[in-house]
Amino acid sequence: MNADKILRRARGLPLEVNVGPTAERLEHMNWRPEFLEDVEDFLHITRDRLVAGVENLLDMDNEESEKRFGTLTIDSDRAALTQASLLLNAAELLWRLRLDEPEAWDQINELYEDD
């Protein structure tokens, strides 16, 4: 996925709804999406904070990316784009959960409850 598409999709997410109850439910299930680096308080992330985080990642030059993600096995110039993509994919699922979409909850339940 390219940088423009990631940013466009992040900006296109609806305003936050049902943040607290969804976060509480996910915390109880110990749901944590996989990122290259931790995203502080991800379960309560707002669209504005998501967009700012994605913009920050996509604006990184190679040197900054190497400092931040240098110990990873992927190229440092792709690490920031990969983190932005992971962040967006997890956020899109989180927004679907906040909207109480049954299919989104099925994904989470399949991974975290059915064991």
C-alpha positions in Angstrom: 0.0 0.0 0.0 1.4 3.4 -0.9 1.7 6.4 1.5 -1.1 8.5 -0.2 -3.6 5.6 0.1 -2.7 5.0 3.7 -3.2 8.6 4.6 -6.4 9.0 2.6 -7.9 5.9 4.3 -6.9 7.2 7.8 -8.5 10.6 7.1 -11.6 8.8 5.8 -12.4 7.1 9.1 -15.6 8.3 10.8 -15.6 10.2 14.0 -15.1 8.2 17.2 -18.1 6.4 18.6 -18.4 3.9 21.5 -14.7 4.3 22.4 -14.8 3.6 26.1 -17.0 0.4 26.1 -15.1 -1.0 23.1 -11.7 -0.4 24.7 -12.9 -1.9 27.9 -14.1 -5.0 26.2 -10.9 -5.4 24.2 -8.7 -4.8 27.3 -10.6 -7.5 29.1 -9.7 -9.8 26.1 -6.1 -8.7 26.1 -6.4 -7.7 22.4 -3.2 -6.0 21.2 -2.6 -5.6 17.5 0.9 -6.3 16.1 3.0 -3.2 15.4 6.7 -2.7 14.7 6.7 -0.4 17.8 4.1 0.1 20.5 1.3 2.7 19.9 0.5 4.4 23.1 -3.1 3.9 24.3 -4.1 2.5 20.9 -7.5 1.3 22.0 -8.5 4.9 22.7 -7.0 6.4 19.6 -8.9 9.2 17.9 -9.0 9.8 14.2 -7.0 13.0 14.6 -4.3 11.2 16.6 -4.2 8.4 14.1 -3.8 10.8 11.1 -1.1 12.7 13.0 0.8 9.4 13.7 0.5 8.2 10.1 1.7 11.6 8.8 4.6 11.5 11.2 5.6 8.0 10.0 5.2 8.9 6.3 7.2 12.1 6.7 10.2 10.3 8.2 13.4 10.4 6.2 15.6 7.2 5.9 17.9 8.4 8.6 15.2 9.0 11.2 13.5 5.7 10.2 16.8 3.8 10.6 17.2 5.3 14.1 13.7 4.4 15.1 13.4 1.0 13.4 17.0 0.1 12.8 17.1 -3.1 14.6 14.4 -4.7 12.5 15.0 -7.1 9.7 13.2 -5.0 7.0 14.8 -2.1 5.2 14.7 1.1 7.3 13.2 3.0 4.3 10.2 0.6 4.3 9.8 0.3 8.1 7.9 3.5 8.6 5.6 2.7 5.7 5.1 -0.8 7.1 4.3 0.7 10.6 1.8 3.1 9.0 0.1 0.3 7.2 -0.1 -1.9 10.3 -1.5 1.1 12.2 -4.1 1.8 9.6 -5.2 -1.9 9.3 -5.6 -2.2 13.1 -7.4 1.1 13.3 -9.9 0.1 10.6 -10.6 -3.0 12.5 -10.9 -1.0 15.7 -13.4 1.4 14.1 -15.5 -1.6 12.9 -15.5 -2.9 16.5 -16.5 0.5 17.8 -19.4 0.4 15.3 -20.3 -3.0 16.7 -20.0 -4.9 13.4 -20.6 -8.6 14.1 -18.1 -9.7 11.5 -15.4 -7.6 13.2 -16.2 -9.1 16.6 -16.2 -12.6 15.0 -12.5 -12.0 13.9 -11.5 -11.0 17.5 -13.5 -13.8 19.1 -12.0 -16.4 16.8 -8.5 -15.3 17.8 -9.0 -14.6 21.5 -12.0 -16.4 22.9 -12.5 -19.7 21.0 -9.3 -21.4 22.3 
